[in-house]
């Protein structure tokens, strides 16, 4: 976001090296020739509306005024997406960011109106039942009171960096994610000739949870304030005792590069590669933020090996400055009408490394003066296989941002453009999720990196408690993705946390699973000290054609003790576990499906959840294990013995498969528990 502290420009103490200055026409001609077919950054949505969808009525990404009228206001647009669950976070508004770890989500508030309110801070949410995210603790340490993009969770560490605050808070969530353990707050002091860190607008926690990179977005131009901090790193090897690793600013760059980037006030965002030996930083230039050199706008690549390997006296070494002027396009010019905003390192399914970037600028700050048309903003996919020669291979933006149609969207007085991102896999990316402000959340398929296409979108209905009837809600923060369950965790200013799911099995691998098997649920103890008959079941559920076709399957269940015979004959849904399912928990080894059939010969509907915890032989140890599970189980000592003197858990595991069934219409019946004398298999097709 924009910082109002711009300041005036002073002549630097060193001689400015004159940057390269090719005529724009020559640049465009050269770039267009090299850029090939990727010049067109937009396209109509490729999402084909299906049952239950409510597609857009205007341009791609637009919320026209006709959809924002009394008495009901905006009722939302969506295509190829379902809402799984929501928590409005006390209707407090001003959503910050989201982090996820295990069966927990963490939602922050940005720029709270009253930090003293008990609901201000990072809300801890239990999402073990995704359809019902449940709020618990609220973390109110200094940074957590207004954490923004620097709210991150990796490797059992939850970290929040304070927007417009110097603080960084660290929590341990490795044992119980619903009860984070506070470890430390760190405020980086002045050192290495630079003054103290004053802000952490942008922040990145490395995947091992041991290094935090912060990007202040406050202060004067570097020519005015040569001791300011552009980037800093904190070591979290001991989370209770953070260590400042480096304070850095651009005056440490080679002179020619230093002078190219000196005129822009702030960097904005940072990401790392997987081993932490490179950082990729967005320089927030263009759009009037660097009035001397409009090409001081783009991405800086730095070698961070000294930090990653904890070398003494670490340095950030220059690798490449990639200005948006280096590769302009006919449709969007030299890219200096908007500011480089976010960077995200990924490896594509094709094995190549890329950086995904977005822009920001007049569309955000000059909505009432046609900002959407002043700004030529789009997302870039940049190939960094040769990091000294990055190449933009494709660009994308919704149609509402295109030059030919921007005036239509500008009349809405809403901010439209891709802001922050998420991906379906950082190591095998094919999908990018864009939080696109009033355009909502957009899912774009980059399977072919040179030809991206939108395959789904979701724009939330207004929240009646907060959203004006003639307005709509908007989504801005990064979108974490739960790969095990294929859920997107999206943040909305008015609606809070919304968990979404893609409906097309071609793009959602969790819909391409198959569940087969059967077994028994041991009967309960009878009043005559015996056991009631076991509940027996068998099932088969999947989508045909390798998981992308129609639903097919059946289930049979026989409960003699309750004189119940169930036949589920027609499937109507199949996917990740999203509802309360007894002992079945969410995860890659679980599925939930529903359908219709017969309950004791009469029409009824059912919901079923199963969990595959591995292979069993159905022997007596297996049955004994399930009995112990029902009665509290047992514990093992350090030598692999249980309290009864037995060696280790049978077959090396303590958890049998799990089963749950409930009647949803036409009857009243539920059953579930550990599976004996059988086996459930959940497999990816």
N, C-alpha and C positions, 0 to 999 in steps of 0.2 A: 504494500500500500504506500501511498504518497506521504512524504514527510514535508511539513510546511517550512522547515528550517533550511532554506536554500542558501541564503547569503549572497554577497556580491563577489565577483571574481577579482583576484589580485594577480599581478604578474609574478610567476614563480621565481625562486632564487636561482634556478638552473635554466640554461637556454632550451627552449622548446624545439624539438626536432620536428620538422614539417612532415606531417603524415602523408602517405600516398594520396594523390589527388587526381584521379582519372575523371574525365567528364562523365556525368551520370549516364548520358546516352551511350557512351562506349561501354561502360560497366554493364548496362542493361543488355546490350547486344551480345556481349561476351557471355553473360550469365544465362541468358535465355537459351543460347546455343548449347551451353553445357548442361542446363537444367532439364532439357527434354520435356517430357509430358507432365512433369510435376508442377508446372506453372499454375494450374488451376487448383486452388486450395480448397474449394468447396464443392459440394454436390447435394442434390436433393437426398433426403434420407432414404437409405435402401431398406429400412424397416418396413415390412408388410404387416399392417395391423391384423391381429387375429382375435379370437374370442376374448372378451373382457378388456380389450384395449380401448383407449380413448385418445385417438390421434390428434395431432396439431391441426389447427384450422387456418393458420396463416403460413408465413414463411417458415422454413426449417429453423428452429430455435427461437421463434417469435411468440410472445404472448400478446396478441392484439387486444386493443381496448374493448372490442366486442365480447371478449371472453372474460372481461373484468367489470361486470356490471351488477348493480343491485337487482334483486335483493340478496342473491346467494354469493356473489363474487366469483373469483376464479375457482373452478372445480378440478383443475389439473389436466395435464396431457401425459399420456404414456403409450409406449409401443414396445412390445417385446420385453417388458419388464413387469414384475410384480412387487408390491410392497409386502415384505415378510412381517415386519414388526416396527414399532415406533415407541419412543419415549420423548415427550415434549419438554422434559427437564424443567418442570415447575412453571412452564410458560415464561421463562425468564428472558428469552430472546438473545440477541447478539451472540450467536453460536461462534465458538472459537475453532477447535479442531478435534480430531478423533484419533485415538490410538487403540489397538486391540492386542490382547495377549491371552491365550488360552480361551476360556469361556467368559472373558470379561472385555468390556469396552470402557474407554475413558473419554469423557466429553468435557471440553473446557468452555469457558465464556470469554469473549473478547471485549475489552473496553467496558467493563461492568459499570452500570450507573451508580451502584452503591456497593463497594467492596466489603462493607460491614454486614451485609445481609447474609444470613446463614446458608442461603442457597448459592452464594457466589463461590466459585472454585471449580475444581475438576470433579465431576460426578462419576463415581464408580458404578458401573452397571453390570449386573449378572445377566449374561445373554445365553445361559445354558438352555433356556427355552427361547429361541430367537423371535418367536411371535410375540413374546411378552418380556422385552428388556426391562429389568427391574432395578431401580436406583437404590443404592446403598450409601456408603460413606461419601462424604464430600471433602476432598483434599484442599486445605486452606493455608498451606504454607506460602511464602511470599510469591514465588513465580507462578504457582498454581492458581492464584487469584485472577490472573489474566494471561494465561498461556495461549499462544496462537499456533503458528505453523511449526514451532519447536516442541510441540507435544508429541513424544515418540516412545515406542516400546520395542525393545529387542532383547533377546537372550536373558529374560527375567528381570530386566531393568526398565522401569518407567521413569521418563525424564520430562520435565516441563521447563521451558525457558520463557521468561517474562517479556511480553511485548511492552516496549517503552519502560522496561525495568531491567536492572543489571543482573537479576537473580537467576540461578539455575537450580532447580530442586530435583533430587534423586530419590527414588523409592525402589525397594526390592519387592517384586511380585512373583518371584520364582516358586514360593511355597504355596501361597493362597492368593490368587489374583484379586479376590474380592476384598482382601484386607492388606493393602499395600503397607509395607514397613518403611517408614521414613528413615533415610540414611544421612542426608546432608543437604545444605543449601550453600551454593558457592557464588561469590561475587568476585569477578576477576579484577584485581587491582592494577595500578599502573606498573609496568615493567618493560624492559627492553627498549626504553626511550619513547614508549607510547603511553598515553594516559589510560585511565581505567575504562573498562567496558561499561557503557551506559545503557545498552539496549540489546535485546536478542530477538528481533523481529523474525528473522529466518534462523532455523536450527535443524541440525541433522545428527542423529545418533547412529554411529556405525553399527553394522549388523551384529558384531560381537558384544555390543553394549559397553564398550570400554573407552570410546572416544566420542566426545560431543564437539561438533563444529557449530559455532555461532556467528551470525552475520548481523551486526548492528545496522539499523536503518534510521539513523538519527545523527545529527551533527552537520557541520558545514562542509563545503567543498574542500578537498584535500589541499588545494592551493591556499585556502584560508587557515586550515587546521592540520598542519603536517604531522602532528602527533596523534591524530585520531586513529582508531582501530577499524580496519576493514573486515578482518576475519580473525577469529581466535579459536583455540582448541583447549578443551579440558580433558584430562585423563581420569578415567573412572575405574582403574584397575582395583582400587579399594574404594567402593562407592561411598563409604563413610568418610573418606578423606580425599576428596578430589584434588587434583594437582593441575595448575595452569601450565600448559605445554608450550604455547606460542601465542604471541600477539603479533599481528602482521598488518602492514598496509602497502598500497601499490607503489609507494616510493622505493620499495625494494626491488621492483622490476627492472629489467634492462632499460636504459634511458629511452630508447626509441618507443618501446611498448609503454613505459611509464607516461610518456607525453601523449600517446594516443588515447589513454584511458583517464587522464588526469582531470578532464573537464566535467566528468559526471560525478555527482555527489556521492551516490551510494551503490554498493552491491546489494543484492536482494535475497538470493537463495543459493543453497549449496547442496551438493550430493557427492557421494564417493563411489568408487568402484568397489568390488566385493572385498578385496584385500586391504582397502584403505590407502593404497599407494598413490591414488590420484583424487583430486577434488575438482569439481566442475562448478563454477560460480557464475551467476547471472549478474551482469553489470547493467544497472537500471538507468540507461541513457535514453536518448531520443525524446520526441514529444515535448521538447522545450526544457528538459531536465539537464541538458548540457549545451547551453547556447553557443559555445565556441566551436565544438567539434561534434557534429551530429552523428558521426560514425563511432563515437565512444559508447557503443550500445551493442551488447552481444554476450559471448561466453568466454571466460578465462579458464584455461586448464593449467593446474599446478601439480607438481610432483610433491606428494606428501609422504614419501617413503620414510623420512626421518621420524615423523610422528608415528606412523603405523608400526615402526620397528623400535620405537622408544630409544632412538639414538640421542646421545648427549648433544646439547647446543643445536637443537633441530632447526632446519630451514625449510621454507617452501620455495621450490625451484621452478622457474618459469618453463612451461612447455609450449603453450600456444595461446595467442589471442585471436579469437574468431569473431570479427565484427559482422553485424548483419549486413553491412555494406559490401562485404566480400562476395556475397552470392545473392544479388537482388533478383527480383522476378518482375515480369511485365505487369501482372495484376496488382502487385503490392509494392512496387518500387524498391527502394534501397532499405526498407525496413525501419527507417528512423522516425516514422510517425508514431511509433509505440515503443514501450520500454520492455527490455528483456526482463522477464518476471520469475519464472521457475525453471529449474533443471532437474531432470530425473534420469539417472543412469540405469540402463537395462541391457540385457543380452537377449537378442531376438531368438526365436525358434530356429532361425537359420544359422545360429552360432556367432553372428556378428554383434559387436557392442554398439549401442546407440545412445544418444542423449535426446530426450524429449523436452522441448521447451515450449513455453507460452509467453505471451506478451501482455502488457497492461499499459494504460495511459489515458488519453482523452475520453474514451468511452466510459471510464470510471468517474472522471472528475468534471467533465463538461457535457453531461447528459442534456442539460437544458439549452446548450448551444450547439446541438448537432454533433456531439462528441463521437457518436458511433460512425459518423462519416469522416470526421477529422482523422480517425485512427485506422490504419491498415494493420490489423492484428490477426495473427493466426498462430497455430501450433506448428513447430518444425520437428521432423524426425531427422537427426543428424548422425550420419555414419562416422564413427571415430575409430574404425579399424586402423587407419593411419592417423594417429592423434595429431601429427604435425600438419595434416592436410584434411580437416573435417569437410564433409560434403553433406549438404541438405539433399536428402533423397525424396522427400515428399513433405507437403504441408497440408493442414486441414483447418477448416473453420465452418461454423454453420452458415447457411445461406443468408441469414439476417445480418451477417458481418460483411457480406460481399459489397464491393463498390457499386455494382449495378443496382442493388436493392437496399442499401443501407439507409436511404432516406425513409423507406417504409418503416423500418424498425426504429429509426431515430424519433419518429413521431410518437412512439409509445412512451418516451421519457423513461425508459428502463435501460439498465446496463447489460449489454450482451457481449460476451466473448469468453473463450476458454481461459480459466484462471489457474486452478491447481489440477493435478492429475493423480491417477492411480493406475495400476496395471494388473493383469491377471496373473502374471508371473514375472518376477524380475530376472529370472535366469532362462526363461523360454517364452518371452513376451509375444503375444499375438493381438491382444486387446488393450486399448488405452481407455481409461475412464476419465472424462473431463467434468470437473465441477465448473459450470459455465455461467455462473451468476443467474440472471433471470431467464437464461435459456435452459436452466435445470442441469441435470446430469445426463451426459451423452456417452454412449459406448461406441467406439470406433474400431473396426477390424483392420489391423495392420498386418495380417497374414502375408499379404503381398506388400512389402514395405513401400513400394513406389506407387501403390494405388489404394490408399485407405478408403474405407466406406463405413458410414454409420449404420449400425445394425440394431440399435435399440436406444431409447431415451426415456427419461422420467422427469416430469416437472410437477412438483407436489402441489396439491390443492392448498389454498390459503388456510391458515390457522385462524378460526373465527375469533379466538381470544386476542390475537395480535395483528393479523393482516387486515389492512384496510380493504373495504369491499372493492374499490377501484384499482387495487394494486395486486401483487402476487408475491409469493415467497421466493427466496433465491438461495442457491447453494454455492459456496465459495471454497471451503477447505479441501485439502487432499483427501482422497478416497481410499482408505485401507481396504484390502481384499482378503477375505478368509478363504484361502485355497482349499482347505479341507471340506468346507461346506458350500463353496462357491457363492458367498454372499458379499455384497458391497455395503460398506458402512459409510453412509452419506450424512453430511451435516447441513442443516437448514436454519437460517436466521430465526425464523418464527416457529418452525415445526420441530426443532431439536434433532435428535438422532432418528434416522429412518434406515432400516435394513432392507436392501433390495436384492432381487434375484432375476437373472436373465431367464427367459422362458424358452428360448430356442436351444434344443439339445446339441445343435451343431456348434454352438459357442459356449455351452455350459456342460462340462464333463460330468458334473454330479447328476445330471439327468440321463447320462448314458451308462449308468450302472445296471447290474442285474442282480436280483436276489433269488436264491433258491434254497431248498432244504426242508428240514422238518425235525421233529423231536417231540419231547413231552415236557410239560410243566408239572413238576411233582405235586400231587394232591396234598391238601392241608391235613393236619392232624384231625382225626375223628374223635368224637366224644367217648368212644369205646376203646381208646388208646391205640387204635389202628390208624390206617391212612385211607383217606378218600381216594377214589380212582384218579389216576393222572389225567391231565388234559393233553390230548394228542393233536398234532397239527402237521400240515405240510403246505408248502407254498411255492409259487413260481411267479415272479413279476419282473417285467422289463419292457423296454421299447425294442421293437424288431429292427432289422436292417442295421445292425451294429450300433443300436442305441439312438438312431435318429428317426426311426419310423413311428408307427402308431403303438399305443400301449397294448400289452398282451399279458395275460396271466390269470391265476386263480389261487384260491386258498380254501382248504378244508380244515375244520376244527371240530373235535368231538370232546365234549365235557360231560362225561356220564354222571358225575356227582350232581351237576346242576341240570341234567337232562337237556343239554343244549347241543344242537347240531347247526353248524354254520357253513355256508357255501358262498364264498365271494367269487362271483363269476365274471364281472366286468370292471376293469380298472378305469378310473377317471383322472387320477393324478399319481405322480411318482417323482420323487426327488429327495433332497436332503431333509433330515429331521428338522422341523421348524416348530412343532407343538410339544406339549407335555406328553411324554410317552413312558410313564412308569420308570423302569430301571434302564431303559434304552437312552443313551446319551448321544449328543451330536458328534459328528466326526466323519472322516473319510470311509470308515468301516460300517456306517449306519445308513439306512434309508427309511423313508416314510412313504406309504402309498395308501390310496383310498379307492373305494369302489362300491358296487352294489351287488346284491345277491339275495340269499335266503337265510332267515333265522327261524329254525324249526319249521321250515316250509313256507314262511311268510316273507314278503318283500322287506328288505332292510338295507341299510348302508353302513359301512364300516371304515374305520381308519386303523392302519396297521403299521407298526414300527419294528424293525429288526436290527440287531447289531452283531456283527461277525467279529469275534475275539480270537479267531484262530481255529486250528483243526483239533478235533478230539476223536478218540477211538470208541467212545461210548461204553467204556469199561466201568467196573465197580468203583474205582478211584474217582472217576468223573462224577458218578452219582453221589458218592460220599462228599465230594467237594461242594456240589450244589447244595446238599443238606447243610453243610457248615456255613455256606454263604447266607442261607436263610436265617440262621441262628447267630449271626454276628461274626462268623469266620474265625480264623486263628491268626496268630502272628508268628513270624520266623525270627530266630536269633541269628547272630553273625555267622554261625556255623551251618546254617541251612536246616536247622531242626525246629519243628513246631513244639507247642507246649505238651503234646502227647508223645513226644519222642520219635516222631516220624521224620524221615529225611526229605526235606524240600517239598514243594507243591507238586501234586501229580502232573506229569507231563510238562513240568517247568512253567506252569501258569496257574494263577489263582482265580481268574475270571472266566466263567463260561459264557457262551453266546447268550444274548438276551432277546426276549420277545414280548410284544405288547399288542393287544387288540382291544378296541372299544367300539361299541355300537353308536353310530351318530344319528340314525333315524330308523324308526320302525321297531325298536327294541331298547331294552335297558340292560347292558351287560358289558363287563370289562374283565380282562384276565391278562396276566403277564408275570414275568420273572425269568429266572435262570433256566436254560434249556438243558435237559438231560437226554441221554440215549438218542442222540441225533446230532445234527450239525446244520448250521446256517452259513451260507456263503454269500458274501457281497463282493462282486467283482466288477472291475471297470471293463466296459466293452471297447 
